[in-house]
Each structure stands twice: as C-alpha cells, then as structure tokens.
Amino acid sequence: MRKQFLFLAMALIVSVNSFSQIIFENGYFINENNQKINCLIENIDWKNTPANFRYKLDESGEIKTADIKTIKEFEISGLKFITSVVKIDRSTKRIEFMTKDKNPVFNTEKLILQVLMEGKASLYMYNDGTIRRFFYKTDNSEIKQLVYKTYLADDDHTAKNNQFREQLFVDLKCDGVLMTEYEKLTYTKNDLKRFFAKYNKCSDSNFVDLDVKEKKDLFNLTLRPRYTISSLSLENYQYNILSFDFDKKSSISLGIEAEFILPFNKDRWSVIVEPTYQSYKGEQTIQSSQVVGGTLTGKVDYKSVELPVGVRRYFFVNDAFKIFANASMIVDFSTNSSVTVTRKDGSPLNELEIKSGLNFGFGAGCKFKDKVSLEVRYQTTRGLLVDNPGWTSSYQTTALILGYSFF
C-alpha cells in the first residue's frame, strides 16, 4: 500500500504541469511607447505588488513576460497597476535594525504601484512582502509617499512618526472632514481608503474604487470518513526476546476537516486542521526459551485522536475539478490505550503506557465542484512508547479518504 501511495503521489505531482489550468483573463497594458495592448493576462491574485506578469495576445498565442522596464500600466479583473518613479522610505519595523532618526530616508526608485482609488485624490500601495507603503497624488501633482516610520525613542522603547496625517491635512482638506478624523487615521489600507473616499465625496469628485474584492468562500468544513491500513512493531533493544511485529490491520475511522483558504494567489493555498479518531488492536505470540512456558504474548489496544495541522496546494484542471497535495504535522492524543506482554500462564511481564510522538502526513487527491473529494494519505512512522526506556515502536498508517464539504 505504501509503494502504491508513493507511486500515485509522484504521478500526481509530475502531471500537475500538464493538467493544472493556467488562468488568463482579459486585460490590457500600456507599453513604454504609450500603446495600449489588449491581451490575456495571467491572474494569480497577487498577495504582493507584482514585479512582472505573463500575458498572451490571444488564446493560442505565445506566453510572454512583461515587467517594469517595458510597461507603464496594466489592468486585469478590476486590479490596476502603474509604474512610477517615486521617493520611497524603506525603513524597517524590525527593532534590531531601527535607528533613533525619526525622519524618513528616501531613495528614488522606479516601482510598480497598485492603484487603490482614482479621483481628485488618488491612493496607491506598494507591498514587496517586507514593507508596505502608501502613496497619493492630487490633481496633476506628482505621486508622493505618505510618511509613516517606526523608530527608537530610546534603547528600550519605540515611537512612531505619523507625518502622513499632517500631509493629508494640508493637501486633502475639506469642510466635511473633521480634524479628529485626521488625528485618528491609521496607516492601513482600509482606513486610508475610507478617508480618501470621504474626501473625494466631500470634494464632489467622481472616484473609482479599484480594490473592490468579490466575496469568496474562504472556509470549508468537510466530513472525511476513511479506510485505513495500519501496522505496528515493538522492540526492546535490551532484550532481543521482546520483539513483536503485529499484522497489518484495516479499519474505518472518521475525521472532520476545517480548511481556511488563504485570500491570495487565486485560492490555491489553504491551511487545514483535521481532528481524526483512529484505533488499532493487535496480538502476537512469540516463542522464547528465556521465560517459563516458552511463549510471550504481546497485546496492543491503541485509541487516539489525531490532530494534523498543515498546508494544502490546489492545482486547477477546470472550473469543476482540481487536484491537490498537502503536508501536515500530526499531534496525537491517546486515550485508554495500553501495551501488555504476558507469559503463557497470563501473568504480566510488561505493562507499558502509550504516549505518542509527533509525525508527519503527506497526501494527494482531487476535488469535484468544491464538494466531493478523494485523497490518499501516507503518514510517516510514529513512536508510541516515548516514555518507556528501552523500548522502540513504529506505528504507520496509509489511508484512502472520502470527503464531503457541507459548509
């Protein structure tokens, strides 16, 4: 079963590039010669500001790459980006690299900025994964950074330079905007968007919100019964007479999975948590000349709730069907479980407490219409006798899991 799983997993991974769908959507870009080119752009639902993008001129066209050197603007599915030469302060929030200088340190750079709002006052964002900066412009003015900087007030405390509030009070003043609204403004996307929208309305300016996101189902709850094949071996390395290799056992168990879709990269990534009840019972009698009666019988009664926590990656084949692969770290909570070794007459030689160690799970499968799924999952070996000196154990499972998402 383990070899079959590994073969299936490798086949799925190798075939992903052949079967996963690359999503190209209608869009346009303006090149360095101010030509507007309508095309199909790969939409990967960028978490950070993109440094480039892939496009093709039609469905059968060659896939090409455009970057900051060749474009001035591009738009896809309501997301709009522009290139601009701006002054940016890249001061860090990491305290070990902070200075006591409250003033921004500007460098002139050519950047791709996401357009959050266009109007009499326009708002832009730059996010490279390490810093997030907001920029603005009014009418025909140049694009300027809204200044916000964390710095060291002394060796033990930090302070904040909230100069962006003063900038907005000077450049975006309107009778309908109260002084307290400038004072309470925070350096966050949602807060700044609300402020710019209010200012544009106050100024009787038509404006466009270019950061309107469609509502997505970002949470799935899935009932997941499974057919499991498990094996267990025990050994006391101080006494070679105590070595048990229990038969493989099949069982039916049940888990319930909570899946949290990460809101970027077109829903390709998720975090999964899946409490699962499982059990295993085994018995083996071995011959031993070192005990009275000549035989030893090992019995195991193992019941637990597994708690895998991991990540999943989806590969879209079409609108209804997708392939996925996931990896999890598994914490195991055993209950009313025991391992006993008895002589021929039933007298106990060893009574061992089961306490599990960590292990890992790797799965691959498919999902249909976001409802029905099928997965093959392999778990690495898990020790069950971590609190019993002299003993080693190896518990391993492979499961075929059927899922139905009801929420």
N, C-alpha and C positions, 0 to 999 in steps of 0.2 A: 504493500500500500504506500509505503514511504517513497519507493522508487517511482511509482505511478504518479504520486503527487508532484515530485520534483520534475518529472517529465512534462506534466501538464503546466506547471508554473513557468518553466522555461519556454514552452511553446507559446504561452500567452504573452510573455514579455517580448520574445523575439518577433511575434506577429503584430505587436502594438503599432509599429510604424506603418505597417501595411494596411491595418484596418481602422485605426483611430482617425476620426474626421478632423481635418483642419478647417476651422470655421472662418471663411472670408465673407465679409459683409460690405454692402455698398458704402462708399465713402469718396473722399477726394483729397488731393493735396495740391498745394501751390509750390512750384519749384523755384529755384533761385532766379529764374528769368520771368517770374510773375505769371507763369502759365498755370491755369487751373486744370488739373488732370483728374477726370472721374475714373474711378477704378474700384477694385475689390481689395479691401484691407483686412489682414488677419486680426481678428478681435480676440485678444487674450485677457481682456478685462484687467488691465494693468493695476497692480497694487501701488507701484511707484511710478513716477513720471518716466515714460519710456525714453530710451536713448535712440531708438530706431524702430522701424516697423517693416513688416513684409507685405507686399502687395502684388497683384497681377491685374493686367488691363482687362481681361475677360476670364470666363470660367476655365477655358482651356489654355490660357496664357501662361507664360513662364513666370515663376515666382521670383521677384526681385526684392532687394532691400533698399530702403531709403533711410537717411539719417540726418543729423543736424547740419551736415555740410551741404546737403542737396535740397532741403525743403525750407519753406518759410511758415507753412501752416498745414495742418491736416485735420480731418474730422471723420468720425465714424460713430454711428448709432448715438448721436447726440453728444458724444465726447469730442471736445475740440482742444487742439494744442497749437501753440505758436512758438516760433523761435525768436529770441530777442537777446540783444547784448545788454546785460544789466550789471549792476553792482550788487554783490551778494556777500553777506557776512556768514561765514561757515563756523562760527564759534560753537564749541561742543557743550553738551549738557553733562558730560562725564566729569565728575568733580576732580578727578586726578589730573585732568588737563585744563581746568579752568584757571583763569588769571583774575587779578583784582581790578583789571581795567573794565569799567562799565561800558565803555564806548565800543561800538561795532568796528570790526576790522574788515573793510570792504576790499574785494577783488573784482575786477571786471572780467566777466565770463559770458560766453555765448551759451544759452541754455534753452531747452525745450520747457515751456511752461504750460500747465493745464489751465484753460480758461474756465473759471467757475461762474462768472457773471459778466455780461456785457451790457453797458448802458452809459449814462453820463459819468458814472463811476464804475470802473471795471475791476474785477478781482481775479487774481491769478494765484496758482500754487505750484511750488517746486518741492518734490519729495524724492530723494535718492535712496531712501532706506535708512540713512543715518541722520539726516537733518530734514526738517520741514520748514520752508519759508514761504511767506505770503507776500505778494506784490500787488500794486494797484496803479491806476492811472485815471486821470480826469480829463475829459475832452481830448485835446491834442497834446497833452503833456507827455513826457517820457514815462516809461514804466519804472517805478521805484519800489524798493523793498520796504515793507512795514517792519520796523525795527523792534525786535524783542530779543533780549540777551540775558542769560543767567550768568552771574559772575560771583567771585568770592568777596563777601563783605569783610571777612577776617578768616583766620585759619580754620575756624570751626563752623562758620555759617555762610550761606549763600544769599544773594539778593537778586532782584530782577529789574532790568531796565525795560520799562513799558513805554518806550518812546512812541510806539505805534499809536497810542491813544492821542497823544498830542498831535501827531501827523494828521490823523483823521479829523480832529477838532479844528485844525487850521484849514485843511483842504476840502473837507466834506462837512461843511457847516450848513445847517438848515433849521428854520424855526420850529419844525415839527420834531426835531431830535433834541431830547433833554440833555443837560450837562451830565446827569448821573449815568446816562447810557454810555457816554464816552468813558467815564471813570470805571464802570463795571465790566467793560468789554474785555473778553479773554482772547488769547492768541490761539483760537481753534477755528477749524473750517466752518462748523455750523454757526458759531457765534458771529463770525465775520460775515458770513453770507446773510444772516438775518439783518445785520446792521446795514450792509450795502443795499439790500432790498428795500429797507425802510428809507434810506437816504434817497434812492432813485425815485421811490414813490413820492416822497416829500418834495422832490425837485421836479415833479411832473415829467419824469423821464421814462420813456419806454425802455425796458431792460429785458434781457433774456437770461434765465437761469439755466446754465449748461451743465449742471451737476445733479439733475433730477434722475434718480435711480428707480428702475422698476422694482416693485416689491417682489421679493423672492422667498421661496420656502427654504429657509436655512436650517431647518431642524427635522429630522426623521426619527420616528420610533418604530422599531421593527421587531416582530416576534420571530425567533430563529430556532426552531427545533433542528436537531442534528443526529446523524448516525455516526457513532464514534467507535474507532478501534483503538484499544489501549493495551500497553504492555508494561510489565514491571519486573525488575530484577533487584535482588538484595544480596549483599555480601558483607561478611565480617572478615576484614583482612587480617585480623589477629588469629582467627581460627578458620582454616580452609574448609572445615566441615560445614560451616554455615554459609552456604551459597545457594540461593533459590532463584530460579528463572521461571516465573509464572507464565502460564499460557496467555496468548492474546485474547482479549475479551471484547465483544461488541456490545454496545448499549445505545439506548436512546436518551438524550438529555435535552435540556431546554435553556435558551438564553434570551435575553431581551436587550437589544442594542439601541443606545442613544447616539445619534450621529449629528454633529454640528458642522454644517457646511461653511467653509471659510469664504468670506464675501469678496473674493477677487479671483483672477485667473479663470473666469467663466465657470465657477463652481467645480473645478477639477480636484480640489483638495478638501479633505474633511478630517475632523478629529472624532474618534469613535471610542465609546465606553460600553462594555458589554458584560454585565453580571451573568454568570452561567452556572447552573447547578450540574455537577457531574459525580459519578460514583464508580467504584471498581471493587470487585470481590475476587479473591483468588486463593487457591490452596494447592500446596505441593508437598509430597512426601519424598524424602531422600534417604538413601542408605548411609549409615555411619557406624563404624566399628568402635567409635570412641564414647558411645553412650550406651547405657543399659537398654536392652531391647533392640538395638541395632538400627533404629529408624528415628528420624526427626520430621515433624510436620510443621510447615510454615503456613500461617493463615494471615491474610490481609483483608481488612474491611475499611475502605477509604471512601469518605464522602466529603465533598468540599464545594464551596462557591468560588469560582474563578472570577477575577476582575481584570480582563485585558483592557489596557488603555493604549491607544495607538493612533496612527495616521493612515489615511486611505487616499489613493490617487486614482481618478477616473480617466478613462480614455473613451471618447465618444465615437461610436460607429455611425449612428444616425440619431434622429430625434427620439426614437423609441428604445434604442438598445445601446448599452455601454458596457465596457469591460473595466474591471478594477483590480488593483493589487493593494494589499495593506500589510502593515507590520505593527506588532503590539508588544508591549512589556506586560507580563502577566503576574499579578499578585494573587496568591491562593490562600483561602481561609478554610482550613479543615475543621470538621466538627464530628464528634462521636466516632473517631477513627482510631484504629489500632492495628498493630502487627504483633503476632504471638508466634513463638516457636515452642513446641511441646514434644515430650518424649512419647514413646509408644504407648505408655500407660495413661497418657493425657496430662501428666504433671508438667508444669511450665518450666522451660529452660530460660526463655527471654520474653519479656513483655515490654514492647517498645512504643513510645509516644510518637505519633506522626506530627511533624511540623515541617511545612513545605518551604522551599527556597523559591527565588524568582526564576522565571524562564521566559522565553520569547515565542511568539507565534507569527507565522507568515502565511498569508492567504492570497488566493487569486480566484476571480469569479466573474460573473456577469449579472446585469440587472436589466429588467424589461419594464418600460413605462414607469420607472421610479416606484414600482410596487413589488414585483416578484424578483427575487434574487436567488442565485445558487453559487456557493463558494466551497472550495476545497481548502482546508486549513491544516497546516503542519505545525506542531509545537516541538520546540527543542526539549531535550530531556530535563526533568525536574527532580531535584532531590527531595525525598520525603522524611529523611531521618537526620536532619541537620543538627538536632540536639542530642544525638546518641553517638558518643565517641566510639570509634572502632568500626562503625557501620557506614557503608555506602549504599546508595539506592539510585535507581534510574527509572523514572516513570515517563512514558512518552505516549502521545496521542496523535492521531490523524482523524479528521472529521469531514464529513460531507454535510454542508449546512444549507437548509432551505429557509428563505426569509420572506416575510410578507410585511410591508410597511403600511401601518394603519393610521399613521399620523405624520 
